[in-house]
Amino acid sequence: MSAVDDYHTLLLAKREKLNKGNDGSLISLILKGFKTTGIAIAVWCWGYLGMSVAWIFVLLFFHIVSEEVTKQIKSKRRYALQAMCSEKGAILSRVDKSHASWIYFPEVERAEWLNKMVKQLWPVIAEYVENLIVTTIQDSIQGYMPANLGVFKFNNVDMGDIPIRIEGVKVYTDVNKQDEIIVDVNVRYAGDANIKCTVKGINFGIKSLRIYGNLRCVINPLISDVPIIGGLTVFFLNCPEVTFDMTAAANILDLPVIKKTIKDIVCNVLSDLCVLPRRIPIALHGSVDSTMIKYPPPEGLVIIHMVECKALKSADINIIGKGKSDPYCTIGG
């Protein structure tokens, strides 16, 4: 059996293990029966003690929200694993099957040869990422942590055996300058990473880490000497989508509000590292200054004039005359 076959066997085994959790087995039916009986007994005791019925509806609302969040997480996890095993099958399962799949991606090309290279390079890439998380990202996360949570630390970082996947590549041919090449790469990580952390003396883990984003590589400048490429700049156009599950003592952190806070911290750290306008410069020739490719000169200037505002609310109280407003304009995509 080849290495590629071993890789696909590992992915299929993980997918089968995930799907088994949703089968209507006898054990799951028994557990569901005990759960239903327990809820019925709790409701009876609630009425017997004469407590307000409104609290039941409040608890029921939170239970429904939790079930819906869990269902969405499992659906995304199944799709990510399906995409790792069969990208075409995963895409076609979510689009109209009356059209060919290439119609939906007319400008994006597949690059399976890159995935084969990444698979062989993954042990080295994983080691680099693990060191980067411990030496750089840990300090950045600490800077965003609330002061009352104390010290944050990674106890163990293992990126697993399933590599990151390149799902599509788009090369821009019409808007480039003569001395640069712009390439957009759709990357997805849905591997078997195992991360152990500590915050304020509480140990917890992160599993089912999933990352998806659009990575742009700007190859610039092009030179007439080996290696032809003088340098390149790498960055995300937008903050990548990051999802994960908590383990061990942090099960309580799976609550939507607290989990969203942790995700916001991770997104802030990524934005500070490699989301536009932040860039990662890589100089490949001695004559190239990495500062110049990290901070390229602006290509133009946009001036926006706000013409008119209506129905502004009074934000300042004025004893004599009318109050004044404090208007401001927010521009974003």
C-alpha positions in Angstrom: 0.0 0.0 0.0 1.4 3.4 -1.0 1.7 6.4 1.3 -1.2 8.1 -0.5 -3.4 5.1 0.2 -2.3 5.2 3.9 -3.3 8.8 4.0 -6.7 8.3 2.5 -7.2 5.2 4.8 -6.5 7.4 7.8 -9.0 10.1 6.7 -11.7 7.5 6.0 -11.2 5.9 9.4 -11.6 9.3 11.1 -14.6 10.0 9.0 -16.2 6.6 9.9 -15.4 7.2 13.6 -17.2 10.6 13.4 -20.3 9.1 11.7 -20.6 6.3 14.2 -21.3 8.9 16.8 -24.6 9.8 15.0 -25.8 6.2 14.4 -29.0 5.2 16.2 -27.4 2.4 18.2 -28.9 0.7 21.1 -26.6 2.5 23.6 -27.6 5.9 22.3 -31.3 5.0 22.5 -30.9 3.9 26.1 -29.0 7.1 27.0 -31.7 9.1 25.3 -34.4 7.3 27.3 -32.6 8.0 30.6 -32.2 11.6 29.5 -35.9 12.0 28.7 -36.9 10.3 31.9 -34.6 12.6 33.9 -36.1 15.7 32.3 -39.6 14.5 33.0 -38.8 13.9 36.7 -37.1 17.3 36.9 -40.2 19.0 35.5 -42.5 17.1 37.9 -40.3 18.1 40.9 -40.4 21.7 39.6 -44.2 21.7 39.7 -44.4 19.8 42.9 -42.2 22.4 44.7 -44.4 25.2 43.2 -41.7 27.0 41.4 -42.4 29.3 38.5 -43.0 27.7 35.1 -41.2 30.6 33.4 -37.8 29.2 34.4 -38.6 25.9 32.6 -39.1 27.9 29.3 -35.8 29.7 30.0 -33.9 26.4 30.4 -35.7 25.0 27.4 -34.6 27.9 25.3 -30.9 27.5 26.3 -31.2 23.8 25.7 -32.5 24.3 22.1 -29.8 26.9 21.4 -27.1 24.5 22.7 -28.5 21.6 20.6 -28.5 23.8 17.4 -25.0 25.0 18.0 -23.8 21.5 18.5 -25.6 20.4 15.3 -23.9 23.1 13.2 -20.5 22.2 14.6 -20.9 18.5 13.8 -22.2 19.4 10.3 -19.1 21.6 9.6 -16.8 18.9 11.0 -18.4 16.2 8.7 -18.1 18.5 5.7 -14.4 19.3 6.5 -13.5 15.7 6.8 -15.5 14.8 3.6 -13.6 17.6 1.8 -10.3 16.2 3.0 -11.2 12.7 1.6 -13.0 13.8 -1.6 -13.1 17.5 -2.4 -15.3 17.0 -5.4 -17.9 15.0 -3.5 -18.0 17.5 -0.7 -18.6 20.4 -3.1 -21.2 18.6 -5.2 -23.1 17.6 -2.1 -23.8 21.3 -1.5 -24.4 22.7 -5.0 -27.0 22.2 -7.7 -26.1 18.9 -9.4 -27.7 20.0 -12.7 -24.5 21.9 -13.6 -20.9 20.8 -13.9 -18.7 21.5 -10.9 -16.2 23.6 -12.8 -19.0 26.1 -13.6 -19.0 27.2 -9.9 -15.2 27.8 -9.9 -14.3 29.1 -13.4 -11.2 31.0 -12.3 -9.9 28.7 -9.6 -7.7 25.8 -10.5 -7.0 22.6 -8.5 -3.4 21.9 -7.6 -3.2 18.4 -6.3 0.5 18.3 -7.0 0.9 20.9 -4.3 -1.1 18.8 -1.8 1.2 15.9 -2.6 4.3 18.1 -1.8 2.7 19.5 1.3 1.9 16.0 2.6 5.6 15.0 2.3 6.7 18.3 3.9 4.1 18.2 6.6 6.3 16.8 9.4 8.7 19.8 9.0 5.9 22.3 8.5 4.1 21.0 11.6 7.3 21.3 13.7 7.8 24.9 12.5 4.1 25.8 13.4 4.4 24.2 16.8 7.5 26.2 17.6 5.8 29.4 16.3 2.8 28.8 18.5 4.9 28.4 21.6 7.4 31.1 21.0 5.3 33.9 19.3 1.6 33.2 19.4 1.6 32.4 23.1 2.8 35.9 24.1 0.4 37.5 21.7 -2.6 35.6 23.2 -1.4 36.7 26.7 -1.5 40.3 25.6 -5.2 40.0 24.7 -6.2 37.9 27.8 -8.2 39.7 30.5 -6.1 40.6 33.5 -8.2 38.5 35.9 -7.4 35.3 34.0 -3.7 35.5 34.8 -1.0 33.7 32.8 -1.8 31.7 29.7 0.5 28.9 28.6 0.7 26.2 26.0 1.7 22.9 27.7 1.8 20.8 24.6 1.2 21.5 20.9 0.9 18.6 18.4 -0.4 19.5 14.9 -1.1 15.9 14.1 -0.5 13.8 11.0 -3.2 15.2 8.7 -1.7 18.1 6.7 -3.2 21.4 5.6 -5.0 21.2 2.2 -4.8 23.6 -0.7 -8.3 23.6 -2.2 -7.8 26.0 -5.1 -5.3 28.4 -6.7 -6.0 31.5 -8.7 -3.3 33.4 -10.6 -4.0 36.9 -11.7 -2.7 37.6 -15.2 -4.4 40.9 -16.1 -3.8 43.2 -13.1 -0.1 42.4 -12.3 2.8 44.6 -12.8 5.7 43.5 -14.9 7.9 42.6 -11.9 5.3 40.8 -9.8 2.9 37.8 -9.7 -0.2 37.6 -7.5 -1.5 34.2 -6.5 -4.5 33.5 -4.3 -4.6 30.2 -2.4 -7.6 28.7 -0.6 -6.3 26.8 2.3 -8.1 24.5 4.8 -6.9 22.7 7.9 -9.2 20.1 9.4 -6.6 17.8 11.0 -6.1 15.9 14.2 -4.3 18.6 16.2 -4.0 18.1 19.9 -3.3 21.2 22.0 -3.0 21.4 25.8 -3.2 24.8 27.6 -3.2 26.3 31.0 -4.9 29.5 32.2 -5.0 30.6 35.8 -4.0 27.1 36.9 -6.8 25.4 34.9 -5.8 22.8 32.4 -7.8 22.4 29.2 -7.4 21.2 25.7 -8.3 22.2 22.1 -9.4 19.6 19.6 -11.2 19.5 16.2 -9.3 22.6 15.2 -10.5 23.8 11.8 -9.1 26.8 9.8 -10.2 28.1 6.4 -9.0 31.2 4.7 -7.9 32.9 1.5 -4.1 33.3 1.4 -2.5 35.7 -1.0 1.1 35.4 -2.2 2.7 38.3 -3.9 5.9 37.3 -5.7 8.0 40.5 -6.0 10.5 41.5 -7.3 11.4 39.4 -10.3 15.1 39.5 -10.9 17.5 38.3 -13.7 19.6 36.2 -11.3 19.0 32.9 -9.6 16.6 32.1 -8.1 14.7 34.5 -10.4 12.2 35.3 -7.6 13.7 38.0 -5.4 11.1 37.7 -2.6 7.5 37.1 -1.8 4.9 38.4 0.6 2.3 36.2 2.3 -0.9 37.4 4.0 -4.6 36.6 4.5 -7.0 38.9 2.7 -9.4 38.5 5.7 -9.2 36.9 9.0 -9.5 33.1 8.4 -12.5 31.2 9.8 -11.4 29.4 13.0 -13.5 26.8 14.9 -12.5 24.4 17.6 -13.9 22.4 20.5 -12.8 22.5 24.2 -11.9 19.4 26.2 -11.2 18.4 29.8 -12.0 21.0 32.5 -12.9 23.5 29.9 -16.2 21.9 28.9 -18.0 24.8 30.6 -16.1 27.1 28.2 -18.1 25.6 25.4 -20.9 28.0 26.2 -21.4 30.2 23.1 -20.6 33.6 24.8 -17.3 32.4 26.4 -16.3 30.4 23.4 -16.8 33.4 21.2 -14.5 35.5 23.4 -11.8 32.9 23.0 -12.3 32.8 19.2 -12.1 36.7 19.1 -8.8 36.5 20.9 -7.4 34.0 18.3 -8.7 36.1 15.4 -7.1 39.2 16.9 -3.8 37.4 17.2 -4.0 36.2 13.6 -4.9 39.7 12.4 -1.8 41.1 14.1 0.4 38.4 12.5 -0.7 37.9 8.9 -4.0 39.5 8.0 -3.8 42.5 5.6 -2.3 45.1 6.1 0.0 42.8 8.2 2.3 40.9 5.9 4.9 38.2 6.2 7.9 39.1 4.0 10.3 36.5 2.7 13.5 37.7 1.0 15.0 35.1 -1.4 17.9 37.1 -2.7 20.6 39.1 -0.9 19.9 42.2 -3.0 16.3 42.4 -1.8 15.4 44.4 1.3 12.6 42.6 3.3 11.4 46.0 4.6 10.5 47.1 1.1 8.4 44.1 0.3 6.7 44.2 3.8 5.8 47.9 3.4 5.3 48.5 -0.3 4.7 52.1 -1.4 1.0 53.0 -1.8 -0.4 52.7 -5.3 -2.9 55.5 -4.9 -4.9 57.7 -2.5 -8.6 57.6 -1.9 -10.3 60.8 -0.6 -13.9 60.5 0.7 -16.1 63.5 1.4 -19.2 63.0 3.5 -21.9 65.1 1.8 -24.9 65.1 4.1 -26.4 63.6 7.3 -30.0 63.6 8.5 -31.9 62.9 11.6 -28.9 63.0 14.0 -29.6 62.4 17.6 -28.5 64.9 20.3 -25.7 63.3 22.2 -24.7 66.4 24.3 -27.1 68.3 26.6 -27.1 72.0 26.2 -29.0 74.3 28.7 -29.2 77.1 26.2 -30.2 76.1 22.8 -30.4 72.7 21.2 -28.1 69.8 22.0 -25.3 68.8 19.7 -24.6 65.5 18.1 -21.3 63.6 17.8 -21.5 62.1 14.3 -18.9 59.9 12.8 -18.7 57.7 9.7 -17.7 54.1 9.6 -16.5 52.6 6.3 -16.0 48.8 5.9 -16.7 45.8 3.7 
